[in-house]
Amino acid sequence: MAPRGRSIDEILADARSRLDRIGPAEAAAAAADGAVLVDIRPAAQRRAHGEIPGSLIIERNVLEWRFDPRSDARLPIASFDLRVVVLCQEGYTSSLAAASLRDLGLHRATDLAGGYVAWQAAGLPTRPGGEVIP
């Protein structure tokens, strides 16, 4: 039987082709300039590895509902012009999530290449992990 659909590698490549991915220093500068840095990692990962101070914790399973300006479950900051930088642990899931936000019309959404691991390796501020913010 021939394979159907696309592989995850193809889906990831497609998602990344639609993003202007940024590194840790660019993400820190963007956040200082008003971008929203969104950590989509599960609570267990944040507890184990830490968090970025000032990042907004929105777990992956509710991301689109929180940022779609048309959603009843949207955050007050949700807008099509909002600059959102999504991060995960290593920069894979965040690419898929940022592309999904682009699909919703958030044309400035992108992700942190290398994720939390790259941020930490760059020596940027971190803190011990905490709780989910709904």
C-alpha positions, 0 to 999 in steps of 0.5 A: 500500500502506498503512503498517503498524505505528507510526512511530518518532515514535509509538514514541518518544512512547509510550516517553516517556509512560511515563517521568518524564524528568529534566534534567541537574541532576536526574540529577546529584542522583539519581546523588549519591543512589544512582541508576545513571547508565548511558551507552548510547552507542557507544564512538566517540561517547564517544571523540569527545564524552566521558563523565560521571565515575561513569557506568556504560558499558553499550552499548545492545545488551546493556542489557536483559541486564545489568539484568534481575534474571532474566538470567544475564548480569545485573550484581550491582546489577540489581534491580527497585527499582534507580533507573536513569537512561539517557543517550545523546547527545541523549536519543532512544535513551535514552527507548526504552532506559529504556522497555524497562527499565520493560517488564522491571519496573525501575519506577524507570528513566528517561532524561536529557532532552537526553542527554550534550549537555544534561549538558555544556551545563549545565556538569556534569563530563565527562571524555575518553571511554574504553573499553567495560566489558562 
